Amino acid sequence: MAPDQELMSSLTKTRVVPVVVAGGAQQGLDLAAALVRGNLPVAELTLRVPGAVEAMSAIAEHFPDVLLGAGTVVRPDQVDEVVEAGARFIVSPGLSAAVVERAREREVPIIPGVATPSDIMLALELGLGTVKLFPAGTLGGAPTVKALSAPFPGLSFLPTGGVSAANMGDYLALDAVVAVGGSWMVDRALIQGERWDEIAERSREAVAVAARLTTGSEAGR
């Protein structure tokens, strides 16, 4: 299975991608262990704090079954850095042709951020099939995803930014949404406070809610 197909297959199973701000090997390992206990073995570690790459390397080495992604990748050289650290997919806040091309060279899937129809058209020109609506909440939420998906059939969305346990169902009910990205289960305060059990519990709840919503939407079709 091609890397892009493998990623989409994995995301359609969990329907939720924790967006993590963590730094250092130990924090990365503790976070990964909590996500695994919470039945949510996937994470997008953002390059927002020192030590994020070290956290990725530790997770990749000790938790190879965790689907590890790198977020906030904005330069081609960062693509090299995170791939070498073990990232299996890349997420960007915006759309950079140079970053997309470097990801292609490194044979790693990339999901760039989009906010307008013009962004989406550029993504399609670059041969991408999945984009991240960001910041989804500020841009209008699920109704915006629905509106943008209409003229671009076949395109998949990963809404991120303002997604919560309370509104994730609005997004997951849409056929164009492969998964949602959010930080409520891995809140920075929880990580800083080493509240790993709470992270595991919130992750379990997120997976359970996503499963119920997915089953319900499929039954209604």
Backbone as CSV, one residue per row, in Angstrom:
resi,resn,N_x,N_y,N_z,CA_x,CA_y,CA_z,C_x,C_y,C_z
1,MET,0.846,-1.191,0.000,0.000,0.000,0.000,0.888,1.249,0.000
2,ALA,0.569,2.228,-0.852,1.338,3.462,-0.931,1.218,4.241,0.373
3,PRO,2.244,5.059,0.705,2.203,5.813,1.964,0.947,6.659,2.134
4,ASP,0.511,7.347,1.077,-0.687,8.178,1.174,-1.920,7.330,1.494
5,GLN,-2.046,6.195,0.827,-3.190,5.315,1.058,-3.153,4.725,2.461
6,GLU,-1.952,4.372,2.908,-1.803,3.822,4.255,-2.213,4.846,5.306
7,LEU,-1.821,6.095,5.107,-2.186,7.150,6.047,-3.690,7.344,6.088
8,MET,-4.334,7.439,4.929,-5.773,7.634,4.892,-6.512,6.462,5.534
9,SER,-6.029,5.261,5.306,-6.639,4.078,5.909,-6.567,4.155,7.427
10,SER,-5.424,4.591,7.946,-5.254,4.696,9.396,-6.136,5.790,9.976
11,LEU,-6.211,6.939,9.300,-6.998,8.049,9.818,-8.493,7.748,9.811
12,THR,-8.947,6.987,8.843,-10.374,6.652,8.811,-10.748,5.677,9.918
13,LYS,-9.760,5.063,10.545,-10.038,4.168,11.669,-10.174,4.940,12.973
14,THR,-9.270,5.883,13.223,-9.324,6.630,14.486,-10.243,7.841,14.385
15,ARG,-10.306,8.484,13.223,-11.085,9.694,12.943,-10.645,10.899,13.768
16,VAL,-9.658,10.729,14.635,-9.184,11.817,15.489,-7.658,11.819,15.488
17,VAL,-7.063,13.014,15.345,-5.608,13.159,15.399,-5.256,14.133,16.529
18,PRO,-4.644,13.656,17.604,-4.218,14.568,18.666,-3.125,15.506,18.161
19,VAL,-3.299,16.790,18.381,-2.303,17.784,17.991,-1.520,18.149,19.254
20,VAL,-0.263,17.741,19.285,0.514,17.730,20.521,1.611,18.792,20.531
21,VAL,1.752,19.452,21.678,2.886,20.339,21.921,3.685,19.711,23.061
22,ALA,4.791,19.059,22.715,5.605,18.365,23.710,7.063,18.447,23.300
23,GLY,7.954,18.503,24.295,9.379,18.591,24.005,10.202,17.681,24.888
24,GLY,11.195,17.075,24.304,12.083,16.199,25.062,11.676,14.748,24.964
25,ALA,12.671,13.871,25.055,12.426,12.440,24.881,11.451,11.885,25.912
26,GLN,11.646,12.214,27.190,10.801,11.628,28.224,9.353,12.059,28.089
27,GLN,9.145,13.337,27.798,7.777,13.817,27.620,7.121,13.130,26.426
28,GLY,7.899,12.933,25.389,7.367,12.231,24.224,6.977,10.805,24.544
29,LEU,7.816,10.105,25.286,7.538,8.713,25.641,6.314,8.605,26.548
30,ASP,6.219,9.485,27.531,5.069,9.444,28.444,3.782,9.755,27.688
31,LEU,3.864,10.701,26.773,2.691,11.069,25.972,2.262,9.907,25.088
32,ALA,3.201,9.278,24.416,2.877,8.152,23.540,2.258,7.007,24.332
33,ALA,2.800,6.728,25.503,2.253,5.651,26.341,0.810,5.955,26.727
34,ALA,0.520,7.217,27.046,-0.837,7.603,27.420,-1.793,7.457,26.235
35,LEU,-1.356,7.845,25.056,-2.212,7.713,23.876,-2.490,6.249,23.556
36,VAL,-1.484,5.407,23.699,-1.683,3.980,23.453,-2.687,3.413,24.448
37,ARG,-2.565,3.790,25.714,-3.532,3.327,26.726,-4.935,3.843,26.411
38,GLY,-4.994,4.994,25.755,-6.283,5.582,25.406,-6.818,5.117,24.069
39,ASN,-6.223,4.077,23.496,-6.682,3.506,22.218,-6.610,4.503,21.063
40,LEU,-5.663,5.447,21.164,-5.508,6.457,20.128,-4.029,6.555,19.740
41,PRO,-3.507,5.539,19.054,-2.069,5.487,18.739,-1.685,6.324,17.528
42,VAL,-1.966,7.612,17.609,-1.613,8.539,16.534,-1.346,9.893,17.170
43,ALA,-0.414,10.641,16.610,-0.118,11.964,17.147,0.535,12.834,16.092
44,GLU,0.144,14.100,16.094,0.826,15.114,15.293,1.613,15.975,16.277
45,LEU,2.924,15.769,16.349,3.779,16.570,17.215,4.197,17.831,16.481
46,THR,3.844,18.959,17.041,4.117,20.219,16.363,5.509,20.740,16.707
47,LEU,6.095,21.448,15.755,7.422,22.033,15.950,7.288,23.416,16.579
48,ARG,6.618,23.470,17.713,6.364,24.763,18.357,7.222,24.992,19.590
49,VAL,7.852,23.950,20.095,8.656,24.090,21.311,10.005,23.405,21.118
50,PRO,11.030,23.851,21.838,12.314,23.162,21.779,12.165,21.711,22.229
51,GLY,12.863,20.832,21.572,12.815,19.432,21.964,11.744,18.613,21.274
52,ALA,10.978,19.243,20.375,9.921,18.494,19.693,10.490,17.362,18.846
53,VAL,11.595,17.622,18.172,12.208,16.593,17.322,12.745,15.447,18.183
54,GLU,13.294,15.785,19.347,13.766,14.738,20.257,12.606,13.865,20.722
55,ALA,11.459,14.494,20.979,10.265,13.731,21.370,9.849,12.785,20.249
56,MET,9.905,13.265,19.007,9.557,12.418,17.862,10.493,11.217,17.766
57,SER,11.775,11.466,17.889,12.757,10.385,17.768,12.517,9.306,18.821
58,ALA,12.227,9.727,20.047,11.991,8.764,21.126,10.741,7.935,20.861
59,ILE,9.683,8.600,20.398,8.440,7.876,20.102,8.662,6.890,18.956
60,ALA,9.324,7.350,17.905,9.565,6.484,16.746,10.360,5.247,17.134
61,GLU,11.294,5.396,18.056,12.136,4.272,18.455,11.426,3.306,19.384
62,HIS,10.683,3.843,20.355,10.106,2.995,21.398,8.628,2.649,21.174
63,PHE,7.950,3.413,20.326,6.539,3.141,20.036,6.336,3.111,18.514
64,PRO,6.926,2.127,17.843,6.846,2.096,16.379,5.433,1.913,15.835
65,ASP,4.505,1.442,16.656,3.136,1.249,16.189,2.309,2.532,16.257
66,VAL,2.850,3.574,16.879,2.155,4.858,16.914,2.334,5.551,15.563
67,LEU,1.238,5.975,14.965,1.291,6.704,13.701,1.751,8.124,14.010
68,LEU,3.025,8.376,13.785,3.651,9.621,14.215,3.731,10.631,13.080
69,GLY,3.157,11.798,13.330,3.219,12.876,12.358,3.939,14.080,12.926
70,ALA,4.388,14.955,12.043,5.038,16.197,12.447,4.198,17.364,11.965
71,GLY,3.890,18.289,12.873,3.086,19.443,12.512,3.878,20.737,12.551
72,THR,3.271,21.796,12.031,3.902,23.117,11.952,5.203,23.053,11.157
73,VAL,5.207,22.243,10.120,6.357,22.155,9.219,6.178,23.230,8.137
74,VAL,7.095,24.194,8.117,6.916,25.342,7.222,8.076,25.546,6.258
75,ARG,9.157,24.737,6.403,10.313,24.886,5.509,10.769,23.514,5.015
76,PRO,11.344,23.454,3.816,11.827,22.175,3.294,12.835,21.482,4.203
77,ASP,13.730,22.258,4.842,14.731,21.621,5.697,14.091,20.951,6.909
78,GLN,12.935,21.474,7.346,12.228,20.839,8.457,11.655,19.488,8.045
79,VAL,11.307,19.361,6.779,10.848,18.067,6.274,11.934,17.021,6.486
80,ASP,13.147,17.353,6.104,14.267,16.429,6.279,14.453,16.078,7.754
81,GLU,14.368,17.092,8.594,14.612,16.900,10.027,13.596,15.947,10.652
82,VAL,12.322,16.144,10.348,11.302,15.322,10.998,11.244,13.915,10.409
83,VAL,11.519,13.796,9.103,11.539,12.463,8.498,12.674,11.639,9.096
84,GLU,13.816,12.269,9.271,14.945,11.561,9.873,14.681,11.209,11.335
85,ALA,13.782,11.971,11.980,13.413,11.681,13.370,12.374,10.572,13.466
86,GLY,11.773,10.192,12.321,10.813,9.095,12.336,9.385,9.457,12.027
87,ALA,9.122,10.713,11.647,7.753,11.112,11.309,7.277,10.371,10.065
88,ARG,6.045,9.888,10.105,5.489,9.134,8.987,4.497,9.946,8.150
89,PHE,4.154,11.127,8.627,3.386,12.059,7.812,3.667,13.470,8.312
90,ILE,3.356,14.447,7.461,3.669,15.849,7.744,2.405,16.688,7.601
91,VAL,2.263,17.643,8.503,1.138,18.580,8.452,1.707,19.992,8.491
92,SER,1.202,20.864,7.607,1.648,22.259,7.566,0.475,23.183,7.857
93,PRO,0.746,24.358,8.447,-0.344,25.309,8.698,-0.835,25.987,7.424
94,GLY,0.010,25.990,6.388,-0.348,26.588,5.112,0.164,25.740,3.969
95,LEU,0.071,26.286,2.768,0.446,25.521,1.572,1.694,26.120,0.931
96,SER,2.779,25.363,0.958,4.043,25.768,0.335,4.423,24.712,-0.689
97,ALA,4.551,25.119,-1.938,4.932,24.168,-2.989,6.303,23.564,-2.691
98,ALA,7.213,24.361,-2.134,8.554,23.856,-1.838,8.514,22.778,-0.766
99,VAL,7.678,22.973,0.250,7.557,21.972,1.317,6.900,20.703,0.779
100,VAL,5.886,20.870,-0.060,5.219,19.706,-0.658,6.200,18.910,-1.504
101,GLU,6.982,19.595,-2.299,7.938,18.907,-3.168,9.002,18.165,-2.365
102,ARG,9.479,18.780,-1.278,10.469,18.090,-0.455,9.854,16.848,0.193
103,ALA,8.607,16.953,0.627,7.934,15.784,1.205,7.822,14.674,0.164
104,ARG,7.529,15.048,-1.074,7.456,14.065,-2.152,8.814,13.393,-2.361
105,GLU,9.865,14.211,-2.334,11.210,13.658,-2.513,11.544,12.662,-1.407
106,ARG,11.035,12.934,-0.197,11.306,12.053,0.930,10.264,10.936,1.056
107,GLU,9.300,10.924,0.124,8.273,9.881,0.055,7.477,9.776,1.358
108,VAL,7.086,10.941,1.882,6.272,10.986,3.094,5.009,11.788,2.779
109,PRO,3.828,11.309,3.195,2.583,12.043,2.931,2.582,13.403,3.622
110,ILE,1.969,14.374,2.977,1.857,15.705,3.561,0.431,16.209,3.430
111,ILE,-0.047,16.836,4.503,-1.382,17.433,4.522,-1.189,18.922,4.810
112,PRO,-1.266,19.768,3.784,-1.043,21.199,3.989,-2.313,21.914,4.431
113,GLY,-2.120,23.065,5.077,-3.255,23.865,5.491,-3.796,24.710,4.350
114,VAL,-5.126,24.829,4.295,-5.782,25.695,3.308,-6.852,26.519,4.017
115,ALA,-7.161,27.671,3.430,-8.195,28.528,4.012,-9.148,29.081,2.965
116,THR,-8.795,28.932,1.674,-9.595,29.517,0.596,-9.702,28.550,-0.578
117,PRO,-10.658,28.783,-1.472,-10.744,27.972,-2.687,-9.458,28.042,-3.521
118,SER,-8.806,29.197,-3.529,-7.555,29.319,-4.285,-6.476,28.412,-3.713
119,ASP,-6.407,28.324,-2.382,-5.465,27.403,-1.748,-5.740,25.968,-2.197
120,ILE,-7.002,25.616,-2.211,-7.387,24.248,-2.581,-7.021,23.968,-4.037
121,MET,-7.244,24.933,-4.912,-6.900,24.733,-6.323,-5.404,24.517,-6.500
122,LEU,-4.589,25.244,-5.724,-3.145,25.037,-5.787,-2.786,23.646,-5.268
123,ALA,-3.457,23.211,-4.194,-3.209,21.873,-3.658,-3.518,20.804,-4.699
124,LEU,-4.610,20.998,-5.426,-4.975,20.032,-6.461,-3.959,20.046,-7.597
125,GLU,-3.473,21.235,-7.946,-2.443,21.336,-8.994,-1.173,20.580,-8.590
126,LEU,-0.923,20.541,-7.283,0.254,19.839,-6.768,-0.002,18.342,-6.590
127,GLY,-1.218,17.913,-6.932,-1.531,16.492,-6.883,-1.923,15.967,-5.517
128,LEU,-2.354,16.863,-4.635,-2.726,16.450,-3.286,-4.201,16.065,-3.213
129,GLY,-4.500,15.075,-2.377,-5.879,14.618,-2.250,-6.495,14.898,-0.894
130,THR,-5.670,15.369,0.058,-6.164,15.669,1.405,-5.552,16.983,1.860
131,VAL,-6.378,17.864,2.422,-5.918,19.155,2.922,-6.445,19.376,4.329
132,LYS,-5.795,20.279,5.023,-6.180,20.629,6.389,-6.838,22.006,6.374
133,LEU,-8.120,22.083,6.716,-8.747,23.401,6.833,-8.283,23.993,8.153
134,PHE,-7.599,25.134,8.080,-7.023,25.730,9.289,-6.999,27.247,9.165
135,PRO,-7.415,27.955,10.248,-8.037,27.430,11.473,-9.536,27.228,11.259
136,ALA,-9.974,25.998,11.364,-11.336,25.634,10.965,-12.407,26.430,11.708
137,GLY,-12.242,26.565,13.020,-13.260,27.265,13.799,-13.405,28.717,13.387
138,THR,-12.298,29.396,13.222,-12.309,30.806,12.831,-12.871,30.993,11.430
139,LEU,-12.666,29.998,10.577,-13.115,30.102,9.183,-14.579,29.722,8.988
140,GLY,-15.245,29.332,10.067,-16.671,29.035,9.942,-17.075,27.624,10.290
141,GLY,-16.105,26.787,10.632,-16.424,25.449,11.107,-16.939,24.499,10.041
142,ALA,-17.765,23.557,10.476,-18.262,22.511,9.582,-19.005,23.051,8.358
143,PRO,-19.818,24.103,8.492,-20.481,24.630,7.297,-19.499,25.079,6.214
144,THR,-18.333,25.579,6.627,-17.325,25.987,5.650,-16.734,24.776,4.938
145,VAL,-16.483,23.710,5.699,-15.988,22.484,5.073,-16.998,21.988,4.042
146,LYS,-18.250,21.991,4.419,-19.297,21.520,3.506,-19.340,22.375,2.248
147,ALA,-19.246,23.688,2.423,-19.297,24.591,1.270,-18.086,24.415,0.366
148,LEU,-16.907,24.268,0.958,-15.692,24.131,0.161,-15.606,22.778,-0.540
149,SER,-16.192,21.761,0.076,-16.093,20.429,-0.531,-16.979,20.285,-1.764
150,ALA,-18.029,21.100,-1.863,-18.971,20.968,-2.977,-18.311,21.130,-4.350
151,PRO,-17.501,22.177,-4.576,-16.884,22.331,-5.901,-15.634,21.495,-6.110
152,PHE,-15.234,20.757,-5.072,-14.025,19.936,-5.180,-14.321,18.490,-4.758
153,PRO,-15.174,17.799,-5.514,-15.535,16.430,-5.139,-14.315,15.512,-5.131
154,GLY,-14.282,14.640,-4.152,-13.176,13.701,-4.041,-12.053,14.178,-3.146
155,LEU,-12.046,15.470,-2.799,-11.024,16.001,-1.912,-11.389,15.703,-0.461
156,SER,-10.412,15.278,0.329,-10.636,14.982,1.740,-10.103,16.113,2.606
157,PHE,-10.768,16.327,3.744,-10.392,17.402,4.651,-10.033,16.861,6.030
158,LEU,-9.040,17.503,6.653,-8.684,17.265,8.048,-8.823,18.610,8.762
159,PRO,-10.012,18.947,9.264,-10.191,20.242,9.932,-9.420,20.278,11.254
160,THR,-8.750,21.391,11.491,-7.971,21.584,12.712,-8.046,23.055,13.107
161,GLY,-8.040,23.284,14.411,-8.108,24.654,14.894,-9.515,24.985,15.340
162,GLY,-9.750,24.906,16.649,-11.091,25.158,17.171,-11.962,23.932,17.225
163,VAL,-11.423,22.779,16.881,-12.189,21.526,16.974,-12.134,21.044,18.425
164,SER,-13.282,20.609,18.935,-13.372,20.182,20.333,-14.242,18.945,20.444
165,ALA,-14.300,18.415,21.664,-15.171,17.266,21.912,-16.624,17.626,21.642
166,ALA,-16.973,18.894,21.845,-18.357,19.329,21.688,-18.779,19.463,20.230
167,ASN,-17.843,19.822,19.334,-18.246,20.067,17.941,-17.660,19.085,16.929
168,MET,-16.858,18.117,17.392,-16.236,17.197,16.447,-17.256,16.442,15.618
169,GLY,-18.422,16.179,16.190,-19.462,15.460,15.470,-19.971,16.210,14.252
170,ASP,-19.979,17.544,14.336,-20.425,18.350,13.196,-19.518,18.120,11.989
171,TYR,-18.219,17.983,12.259,-17.248,17.749,11.177,-17.302,16.303,10.683
172,LEU,-17.313,15.357,11.622,-17.244,13.945,11.244,-18.494,13.475,10.517
173,ALA,-19.567,14.231,10.622,-20.798,13.871,9.897,-20.676,14.141,8.400
174,LEU,-19.651,14.886,8.005,-19.474,15.243,6.593,-18.644,14.183,5.873
175,ASP,-19.112,13.764,4.707,-18.410,12.732,3.939,-16.987,13.146,3.576
176,ALA,-16.757,14.436,3.371,-15.442,14.903,2.931,-14.402,14.901,4.052
177,VAL,-14.832,14.754,5.291,-13.905,14.815,6.426,-13.390,13.423,6.759
178,VAL,-12.087,13.236,6.595,-11.478,11.939,6.896,-11.222,11.792,8.385
179,ALA,-10.894,12.915,9.043,-10.626,12.922,10.480,-10.561,14.373,10.927
180,VAL,-10.539,14.576,12.241,-10.377,15.921,12.784,-9.100,15.964,13.615
181,GLY,-8.483,17.130,13.655,-7.314,17.313,14.497,-7.682,18.203,15.665
182,GLY,-7.266,17.823,16.865,-7.602,18.618,18.038,-6.641,18.387,19.177
183,SER,-6.680,19.289,20.147,-5.736,19.203,21.269,-6.422,19.039,22.614
184,TRP,-7.761,18.899,22.621,-8.433,18.843,23.918,-8.031,17.622,24.741
185,MET,-7.676,16.542,24.102,-7.278,15.343,24.857,-5.811,15.368,25.255
186,VAL,-5.045,16.263,24.642,-3.612,16.377,24.945,-3.273,17.830,25.260
187,ASP,-4.160,18.484,25.981,-3.960,19.889,26.327,-2.564,20.115,26.899
188,ARG,-1.963,21.230,26.521,-0.601,21.530,26.964,-0.475,21.503,28.489
189,ALA,-1.510,21.979,29.194,-1.470,21.984,30.655,-1.432,20.565,31.214
190,LEU,-2.118,19.641,30.552,-2.104,18.246,30.997,-0.712,17.646,30.822
191,ILE,-0.078,17.962,29.698,1.264,17.439,29.437,2.263,18.032,30.421
192,GLN,2.188,19.341,30.626,3.105,20.001,31.547,2.921,19.491,32.976
193,GLY,1.674,19.169,33.312,1.384,18.666,34.652,1.555,17.166,34.798
194,GLU,1.988,16.517,33.708,2.209,15.068,33.688,0.952,14.299,34.121
195,ARG,-0.175,14.753,33.635,-1.457,14.106,33.965,-1.770,13.074,32.875
196,TRP,-0.929,12.060,32.824,-1.001,11.069,31.747,-2.273,10.241,31.795
197,ASP,-2.754,9.937,32.991,-3.992,9.157,33.102,-5.178,9.928,32.532
198,GLU,-5.201,11.233,32.761,-6.300,12.041,32.220,-6.215,12.120,30.698
199,ILE,-4.996,12.213,30.179,-4.826,12.212,28.724,-5.324,10.895,28.137
200,ALA,-4.995,9.779,28.804,-5.458,8.472,28.335,-6.981,8.399,28.362
201,GLU,-7.587,8.909,29.421,-9.045,8.861,29.537,-9.716,9.742,28.482
202,ARG,-9.196,10.944,28.290,-9.775,11.822,27.269,-9.618,11.216,25.872
203,SER,-8.509,10.540,25.650,-8.283,9.896,24.352,-9.287,8.778,24.135
204,ARG,-9.511,7.967,25.172,-10.511,6.891,25.070,-11.887,7.460,24.748
205,GLU,-12.236,8.550,25.408,-13.543,9.169,25.179,-13.641,9.698,23.745
206,ALA,-12.576,10.308,23.255,-12.590,10.849,21.894,-12.779,9.743,20.868
207,VAL,-12.066,8.630,21.057,-12.184,7.497,20.132,-13.599,6.917,20.180
208,ALA,-14.145,6.807,21.384,-15.488,6.239,21.533,-16.541,7.136,20.882
209,VAL,-16.410,8.432,21.096,-17.365,9.370,20.492,-17.268,9.330,18.975
210,ALA,-16.041,9.337,18.451,-15.848,9.288,16.998,-16.434,8.005,16.416
211,ALA,-16.263,6.894,17.123,-16.801,5.617,16.644,-18.329,5.652,16.609
212,ARG,-18.940,6.210,17.651,-20.411,6.301,17.682,-20.920,7.207,16.579
213,LEU,-20.260,8.330,16.390,-20.693,9.272,15.357,-20.556,8.669,13.968
214,THR,-19.454,7.970,13.748,-19.223,7.348,12.446,-20.253,6.266,12.176
215,THR,-20.510,5.425,13.180,-21.508,4.362,13.011,-22.882,4.933,12.750
216,GLY,-23.201,6.003,13.495,-24.516,6.625,13.329,-24.692,7.248,11.969
217,SER,-23.638,7.923,11.464,-23.759,8.572,10.157,-23.848,7.542,9.041
218,GLU,-23.134,6.422,9.200,-23.198,5.379,8.181,-24.581,4.727,8.172
219,ALA,-25.163,4.561,9.358,-26.489,3.927,9.446,-27.551,4.807,8.809
220,GLY,-27.310,6.130,8.833,-28.311,7.042,8.285,-28.214,7.244,6.795
221,ARG,-27.211,6.664,6.186,-27.048,6.859,4.737,-27.803,5.798,3.945
